[in-house]
Amino acid sequence: MKKFLIITLLLASLAMYSMPLAFNNSSIASHEDFLSGYINPAALGTTNNTSFTFLKSYQEKDFKSPYAFIYKTKGFSYMIEDDNGTYQTIATGNNLGSNKVLRNFYLGSSFGWKSGSLEDFDFSNSILYRPINHLSFAYILSHPNDLKPQHRAAIAIRPFASTSMGDVLELTSDLGWGNYGDFNETRGFIKPIVGVNTNFLGGLSLGANYDIDKDQVGIRFSISNFNAVIGSISNIQEQADDSKKNVGYGYVSINSDIMGMLKGTERKKILDLNIKGDIVDENTKFSIGFVSLKMDENTTMLSLLKKIKQAKNDPEIRGLIFKNNNFGASLAKRQELLTALQDFKSSGKKIVFYYENISNTNYAFAANIGDKIYLNPEGMVNLVGIGGASPYIKELLDKVGIDFYNFRSHPYKTAGNMFSEGQMTTEERQVMERLYGDLYAEMVEMIRQGRGHKLAGQVEDIIDNGPYFIPQDALNSGLVDELVEWHQLNDKLEEEFGSHSITKEIPRRVDKNWSKPGLDKVAIIYASGNIISGKGQAGRMIGSETTAKAIRKARQDPQVKGIILRVDSGGGSALASHIIAEEVRLCSQGENKKPIIALMSGVAASGGYYISTWADEIIAEPTTITGSIGVIGMIPNFAKLSSKLGVNWSEVKFGENATLGSVTREWTNDEKEMFKNFIKDSYDRFVNTVATSRAASYQEINKIAMGQVWTGNQALENGLIDKIGGYETALQSMSEMLDSGNEISLVTYSGHDKAQIEVSVSSLVAPLFTWYNKSFLKSLIDLDKQVKLNTDEVILYKSPYNFNQNNH
């Protein structure tokens, strides 16, 4: 910091001797800072940062002209300058497309005028092309509104490879054609301007050029730290009396992005990922007109993966710390996160965990990836394994007088057993033991891989001895590395990282690369929650209308090259599932065909699997809950309850089955048989759909269907999915399908008709919605939707029961 202050003071002292503005000797092929709109408007499309800049000539001792204010953002800039009159300039610039050629080809225009006199105006058009990272071409046409326009072409070369944040050396040459000097009417080629620019020290930039025609030397100097850049631009020109005239400006620019810092002064930081709430694919939202109310403040998986990748590539970030992050997430989401963290550690960086108390699956997560696990001396490790209990209320319903007709395709389709059975059936126990067993094996392996060498015994024995209420027992067992008080944590971080500076944000940096890779726009469509007919609700319900529309929009959009359908659903309406699945099928068999990948999250079972089956590729994590290919129809009957209450029902009907589905009388055997046939036919269509889409026979799919639930590992063995993995695997597969060599740009698509403004519900209002969503009555209704393992998150969702409607 002291070095920065010293250099800043030196810069300020140099700027005191600078005088009026003259920028024409800056190369139009390399310039891309806040003056882009003045020098080459096309360069406005090269960077994303926003800046506010004040320039001041130090020819005057006090605050007098000339000075200027400049606002610059992606593709646009505005400058107001006071120099014996007020002048204003607006400029625009952008690239022409997303493929490699057009993405590196930029067009720009500027328009300037003297305030109060639009007759005194000027404009320019410019071109910038950067085919490779070592070469830049530019052309600008100035003053085309008068009879003698100026032409200028330039080339800039970077002889050495450069990185997005690395050292830079640039050699430039600009050649003009137009008038000689300000007053000479002779037109022709103007002698070139040659220059060199350097940025060898990260945030310290130095440039110089020589205008052969004017015999003028230009010097540029700047230093950046955090969001500020301070610099000077000076031109030294020899006068007729052999004296030297120094013309220039000093400036201060406040940026939205960090431009870099002096090497040697980079701060060693530890990043706290700051995971809020649960890890989800999308937050729950309510749509009211054009306003989208975000109800949750959870952390989305995609944003978390992006943050980890940025931290890996940032030289200031030396490691990650998780502080009391007992976050909620499915085991599958944890595995996807672990893959990203393993990639992070491949760069030589470390990960540390500090907990006051550690929950069950959060411990397995920390043990797998953590270099150090610290526990508070009064804390505990709640490591107990995986288990759970399901309620069965048939006897309670019998006492009340309520029956449930549980029409299921097979005994393995157990979503309605809570209402129709008195205890766990043999088939349900078989599925649960197989499912829990595989999840437990994954949990054991996670701990063994990361920490088995530190444990005082076998992983299974360590788990059986849990929970560890006494922290010393956890330490003696090798579950944690040290017992550490909060006030001792900084010292431990100093030992581990050489620094204890913790940040929750990664500093954004300007990409200094000239040539950008081509982009393939890929739509990401979220399908989270229960599947229903009609419109859905983001993060909670998958509506057939909105989800199908989102897929259709992406399929018909010529700019979209592929689709990733992110599925986290336990099923729902058979009809709604079919409508969505049909849109998925059309992506590979209809008009506007394009590749589509189903990327399964925590759960993709029953209807969640149905909407995935037509995808070109299905990807899941090892512990993703999937399968459950079967059909169920749950219908209540209140005839006995009515009799107990003294309520009598009388029917009048025209048509033998006019009252089919009645909940006020006992069903006849014929009515039950009719509904069983309906369930069977729905099941057969489900299996045939899967068999056709997976290129298998009915018999092959039927063996692994019948309502059976599988983990991702088991689903891969059974041929229900194609690959094990998460977002990175999906992006790699999509890249191979597109075979364009371009980078993939994920863009969220939804089925809303209009663009929406997202608003987060304040902490004052949120509790009201939380009460509604978690009310006692609603909890009873939703109780059948989930099986809670002895962990901190719901890992298995079952189908909802829409009465009088069969469900996958």
Secondary structure, DSSP 8 states (H G I E B T S, - for coil): -HHHHHHHHHHHHHHTT--S---TTS-TTT--STTHHHH-GGGGGS----EEEEEE-TTSSSS-SSEEEEEEETTEEEEEEESSSEEEEEEEEEES-SSHHHHTEEEEEEEEEETTEEEEEEEEEEEEEEEETTEEEEEEEE-TTSSS-EEEEEEEE--S---SSS--EEEEEEEEEEESTTT---EEEEEEEEEEEE-TTSSEEEEEEEETTTTEEEEEEEEEETTEEEEEEEEEEE-TTS-EEEEEEEEEEEESSB----TT----EEEE----SBEESS--EEEETTEEEE----EEHHHHHHHHHHHHH-TTEEEEEEES---B--HHHHHHHHHHHHHHHTTT-EEEEEEEEE-HHHHHHHHHH-SEEEEEEEEEE------B-----HHHHHHHT-EEEEEESSTT--TTHHHH-SS--HHHHHHHHHHHHHHHHHHHHHHHHHHGGGSSS-HHHHHHT--B-SHHHHHHTTS-SEE--GGGHHHHHHHHHS--EEESS---B----SS---EEEEEEEEEESEEESS--BTTTEEEHHHHHHHHHHHHH-TTEEEEEEEEEE--BBHHHHHHHHHHHHHHHHSSS---EEEEEEEEEETHHHHTTTTSSEEEE-TT-EEE----EEEEEE-HHHHHHHT-------SSTTTTTT-SSS---HHHHHHHHHHHHHHHHHHHHHHHHHTT--HHHHHHH-TT-EE-HHHHHHHTS-SEE--HHHHHHHHHHHH-S--EEEEEE----SS--EEEE--TTTHHHHHHHHT-HHHHHHHGGGEEEBSSSSEEEE-----TTS-B-
